[in-house]
Amino acid sequence: MAGRQADQVVLSPQARTFLEGRVRRHKAPRSLSDRCRMVLLCADGLQSREVAARLGVHEHTVGKWRRRFVEDGIEGLTDEYRAGRPRTVSDAQVAQVIERTLNTTPRDATHWSILSMTAGTGLSHTTIRRIWSAFGLQPHRAETFRLSTDPLFVDKVRDIVGLYMSPPNRAIVLCVDEKSQIQALDREQPVLPMAPGVPERRTHTYLRNGTTSLFAALDIATGAVIGKCYKRHRATEFLDFLKRIDAETPDDLDVHLVMDNYATHKTPTIKTWLARRAHWHVHFTPTSASWINQVERWFAELTRKQLQRGVHRSTDELEADIITFIDAHNENPRPYRWVKSADQILASVKRFCHKTMNRTSVPGD
């Protein structure tokens, strides 16, 4: 008895071009490229049995996609819609988890965990994790903030951000600050180096071997840093550092200093020294707004790359490592890219103030 007659596959030039393109395309899903390859071989006159043997699939699989292509064309090669398993968590339950996460706390903790929320709602820990992930909720995280109360906050932000985004011609803009009380720390026991499968290990106890203070000036145009360590951070040391900046900057350029309101920056001696240099201009950052001083970003790199895991048996070793880090940085400096305008920053602060006021306001006041 004769078997079922196989469907004949006839390809138009456009269909053949499409199928061959899907076969050659590396990023195409493997299942789709295999189906396209089956149809192309069938169109070349091969029987389903021969195509199956060549591609290492079952003959019924080749027959299925041959038939689907003949009936529906290229669209027949895609997977049909599958409804999937019915939902087991309703919208009301999702809303309950979100409301409880945002507005309540467990009796024995300051914030919800996956286990405590699981116990409180009866949902699985996987469901809680997915809900929190979908809505960006991370109860275990907490960040700090401080809003500036400087009455000239707006003016200072516009002034400094204007320097960053549109520096004046024939001028150098330097972000100046000091990182004080850097501790030379040594571990009570030797550090165990990293090994395959084992991270570096060190004791949690340490020995203090003195402190040093680093004065640094970051050139926002080049990213280069002028730095010097001092035993103390008084006005005397700051004046000496300003003299070093003066010695390392061209005389024919205006110098714009961005620095905070630390007392050593405003002593009569400093004011007198700056007043004698008409081409020097000082721009004070708003109080409680160190984030606007770009040298703080460089200090963060210094801490992460050199100080955080450094082992120093004396302040001389510490200062030597800091100077080595500065020299290495200046071999290939890269400026930080300031992207937010003053208007964007002020709008963001305004939104944050509104959130803070809404949180602290009492209904009915």
N, C-alpha and C positions, 0 to 999 in steps of 0.2 A: 504494500500500500504506500502510495507516494506521500511524503511529508508535506507540511505546510509550506507554501511558496513564500520565500523571503521577499520583503518589500524592496523594490528597486529604488536606489538612491540616485537622484539626478541633481547636480549642483549647478547653479548659475555662476557666472564669473564673480559676481559680488559676494555670493555665499562662500565660494571657495577661498577668496581673498580673506574674508573675515575669519574663517575656520583656521586657515594657515597662520594668520596673525596671532590667534589665541594659542596655537601650539608653540610658536616661537617666543611668545611673551613670557619672561621669567616670573613676573609678578602675578600672572593669572592663577586662579585657584587650580590646584592639581586635578580636582575632580572634573572641572570644566575642560581643561586641556586634554584629559584622557578621552572624554566624550567626543570632542572635536576630532581627535585622532582616529577614533572608531569610525566616525561618519566619513572621513576622508578616505580611509581604506575601503569602506563599503562602496563608496562612489567609484573607486578604481576597479570594481568588479569582483572583489574578494568576498567569499561566503563568510557568514558569521562564525563558523567553526574555525576558519583560517585566521580571521581577525583576532578571535579569542586566543588562539595558540600563539600568535605573534606578540600580543600585548600582555599575556599572562592573566587573563580574566576569564570568567565563565561565559560560555556561549549564550546563555540566557540574558546576560548583561548586555552583550553586543546587540542581541535581537531587540531588547527593550529600547535602547537608544536609537537604533535604526528606525524602529516603528515610530517613536516619538518625533524624530526629525521629519519623517515622511508626512506625518499628520499635522504637525505644528511648526515646522521649519526650525529656525535657530532658537526661537523662544521655547521650543520643546526640550532643549538641552538644559534648561535651568531647573532647579529644584522646585517642586510644588510647595505652596504654603502649608505649614503645619501649625496647628493651633497651639500645640504644646500642652503641658500639664496645667490644669486650672489653677488660678491663684488661691493660695491658702491664707494670705494676709490681706485684710481689707484696707481700704483707704482710711477708715475710722481708726484702725489699729495703728497705722503709720502715723496719723495725726496725733494720737495719744502718746506715742513714743517721743515725737518731736516736742510736744507741749510739755511733757514731763522732763525731758532733758533740759529745756530752756528755762523753765520756770520753777522747778522744784529741786530739792537735794535729798539724798537718802538720810535716814535718821542717824547713821553712824559715820558719815563722811561728808566732805565739803563738795564733792562732785560725784557724778554717776560713773560707774565702770560698766563694762559689758556684762560682767557677772551679776552685778547688783541690778541692772536694768532687766536682765533676763529673769531674775527672781521676782522682780516687781511687776512684770507684764505677762509672764508666762510664755513669751516668745523665745525662740531658739537664739543662741548667741550669734549664729550666722545671720539670722534675720536682723538683729540689732546692728551688727557690723555693717550690713548692706544699707540699712536706712541711714545710719550716721554718715557713711561714705557718700551716699547719694546727695545728702543735704549739707555736706561739709561740716559736720559737727564733730568736734574733738574735745570732749569734756576734760580730758587729762591734761590739756595744754592751758597755760596761762601766761600772759605777757604783761609787762609793766609799761606805764606811760606817765608822762608829766607834761601838762600844758603850761606853756610859758605865760607868765603874768606881766611881761615887759610891756609898758605902755606904748613903746615905740616898735612893737613887734612887727607890724605891717611894713613900716618904713624900712626897718633893718632887713627884712626878708627880701623886699624889692631891691634894695641896694646891693646885697651880697649876691643874690641870684642873677641880677643884672651883670655883675662882674664875671660870673661863671659863664653865662651864655653869650655875652657880648663884651669881651675884655677890651679896654681902651687901647688905642694905637700907641706904639712906642712905650709900652709899660709892661711890667711883670707883676703878676698877682700871686702872692704867697699866702698859703694858709698856715698859720703859726699856732703852736700850742706846746705844752709840756706834758709828758707822761711821768708823773712823779712817783716816788716810792716804789720803784721796780725792785723786787726782792731777788737777791742772789740765793737760790735755794739748792740745797744738796739733799739727797735722800739718805736716810739712816743706814740703808743697806744697798749694795750694788744693784743697778738696774739689770734685769734679765732680758737679753735681746730677743727679738722676734725669731721664731722658728716655724717650720712648716706646720700649720694647724694650731699654732700657739701664738697669741699676740704678745707684744712687749709687756713686761710686768715690772711694776715698781711699788715700793712701799707707800702707804698713804701718809706716813709720818715723814717729816723732813727737818732739816737743819737750816736756820737762817744765818746767812753770812754777810749781812749788811744790805744796804739799799743804794740805788743811784737814781738820778732823775735825768730824763732825756728831753732836750729841747729840739724841736724839729720844725722845718719850714718846707712845705710842699709846693712846688711850682705847678700850678694847674694846667699850664700849657704843655709842659713836657713830661710831668710826672716825676721829675728828679727831686731828691730830698737833700736838704742841708740839715745835718744833725750833729749834736754834741752832747756828751754826758757830763753831768755835774754832780758833786756830792750833795748839794743843796739846791733849792729852787726859789731863791730870793730875787729881789729886784736887781741885786748886783750881778747874779748869774744871767738874768734875762738881758741886762744891758750888754754884757759881754757877748751874748749870743747875737743881739742886734748888730753889734760891731762886726761880727763874723759875716752876717748876711750882707752888710754894707760892703765888706771887702770882696765878696764873691759875686756881686751884682754890678753890671755896667753903670758908670756914672751918668750916661746920657739917657737912661730909662727912668720913668717914674716907677716907684715901688708902692704897690697897694698891699697892705697887710690885713688879713682877715684873722681876727683873734677874739677870744672871749673876754669877759669882764673881770678876770682874776685880779686881785688887788695889786700884785706885782707888776701888772701891765699899766697901772695908772698912777704910779708914785711920781712925785715932783721931779725926781731925777730922770725918769723915763720920758715924762712929758717935755722936759727941757731939751733932752737929747733929740727927740723927734721934731720939736719946734725949730731946731736949727737946720733942719733938712726939709726944704720946701717941696722937694720932689717925692717925699714920703707921705703916704696917706693911710690912715688907720680906719678900718671898718669893723666895728664891734658887733659880734653876734648877739642875738636876743638872749636874755637869761633863760636857762633851762632849755637850750636849743643847740646842744653840741652837735646834733646830727647835720647841721648846716655847714659845719667846718669840715672840709674834705680831708684834712690831715688825720681826722679821727678814723677814717676808713683805712688809712695807711697804718695807723697804730693797731688796728684790729688784725691786719696782716702780720705785723711784727709779733703780736701776741700769739697768733695761731701757728706761725711757722717757726718761731725761734724761742719765745719765752715760755709757752705753756708746758712744754715737755723738756725744757732745757735743764741741765744739771750744772750748777756753778758753785765752785768752792770758795770763791771770793768775788768781790765787786769788780776787781780787775778783769777776771775771766768774763764776767757778765758784760762789762763795757766793751771788751774786745769782740765778743760775739755780736753785740748790737752794731758796732762800727763795721764789722764784716758784712752783716746783713745789709746795711745802708750802701756799702760799696758794691755789693752784688746787685742790689736793686738799681743803682744808678748806671750799671753797665748796659742795661736795656730797659730804661724806664718807660712806663706807659701811663698816660694821663687817664684819670677817671672821667667817664662821660656823664655829665649832668644833663638829665633829660626832662625834668619837670620845671615848667615855668613858675614864676612867682604867683600868677593867678591860679594855677592848678594846685599849688601848695596851700594857698590861703583858702581855696574852696574846700580842699580836703580837711583842713583844720576846722573850718566852719561846720562841716558835716559832723565831724567828731564831737565838737562842742554841743551840737544839738542832741546827739545821742547821749552825751553825758548829762545834759540838763534834763532830758526826758527820764533817764534812769533815776536821778536824784530828786526829781520833783514829786511832791505829794499830791495825790488827786484831791481836788477841791480847793487847793490854795489859789 
